[in-house]
Amino acid sequence: MDEKRQNPRLHTIRLVAYSRFAPDQQIDHLGLGSTLDLSEGGLRMSISRPLEKGEGVELEFALDDAIVRAHAKVVHVEAVTQYVVGLEFDGNLPPRDLEQLRRYVPRKSSPGKAGPGEAP
């Protein structure tokens, strides 16, 4: 399988709040999930209800003391015991949130730097 990722991934568990919108832009579903991995370009998370490939969602999750808010598109869905979805940030991350991701992922993905709830 060819690797398509452009950014390094950090295997980390973070709580994620997400919102899915109906075509009329009203909130269709609010949910919680947990990250499996995270990068500057997106994340993979486990959720209990399915999302469809191509759907847009809004995400909120904490990195250190900051809350990151991002719009993302579902690029992958896998049904296992829960639904595992791959999400790609839409490129419109606020500069503060993008900088937080850039500082967090390389620092935490360095050898020996995994913290509680994070795979080395």
N, C-alpha and C positions, 0 to 999 in steps of 0.2 A: 504494500500500500504506500502510495506517495504521501509524504508529509507536506501539508499545505500551510502550516503555521508560519507566520512571519515573526512572531514574538515568542520569547521563552515563556514557558508555563511554570506556575508555582502550584504544587499540590497543597491545597489549604482548605479548611472547612470554615466557612463563614455563613451566617444567616443572611438570606436575601429576601427582601420583600419585593414582589413584582405585581404589576398591573397590566392586564390585557384590555384592549379597547375594542368596542364594536365598530362597525363601519361608520356609525353616526358620531364617533369620537367620544361616546359615553363609556365609562368604565364597565366592562363586561365581567371581569373577574379580578379579585384581589387574592393573592396567595403568598405563601412562604415556602422557601426552598433552602437548600444548603449547597454551597459551592463544592465542587470536586477539584476544580483547578481554576486558575485565574491568570490572565496575561493582560498586557496593555491593549490588546485587540479584542478581548472578549472573555467569556467564562463558560464553564460547563457546570450545570447544577442538577440536583435531584429534586423532583417535585412529585406531588401526589396526583395531580390532574394533568391531562395531556395538553400540549400546545402544538400548533400546526407549523410545519416548516414554512418559512416566509412571513409568519406573523411578527408584528412589532410589539414590544413590551417596554415598559419603563421599570427600571431596577433601582433599588436602594440597598447599599450594604456598607458596613463599617470596615475601615482600614486604620488600624491604630486608633487615634482619637478623631478621625475625620469620617464623615458620611459621604460616600460617593453616590451620585445620582447619574444614571445613564439611560439612554434609549438604546435598544438593541433589537436585532432581527434574529429569529430562530433559524439556524442553519443546519441543525441536526436534531433528530429525535430518535431515541432508542427506548423501547418498552422492556423493562426488566421488572424487578419487584416494585419499583416506582418508575417514573418516567425520567430519563436522563436527557436533558436538552443542551445543545451547544448554542451559545448566543454570541453574536458578533456585535460589538459596539458600532453605532452608526457613524462614527467619525465626528460627532458634534458634542463630545464631552466638554464640559466647561474646563478651561485651562487649569484651574485649581485641582479638579478631580483627575485630569490626565497626569498632572505633575505628581499627585499623590500615588497613582498607579506606578508611574515610572520609578519613584523612590522606593516603593514597597516591594514590588516583584523582584528586582535584581538583588536587593538586600536580603530578602527572606529566602531566595532560591540559592544563595551561596552555600557551599558545603558546610555543614555543622551549624547552620543558622535557623533550622526549623524550630518553631515555638510550639506551645501547647496546642493540640488539635491539628497540627500540621505534619505531613509526612516529610521525612528528610529528603 
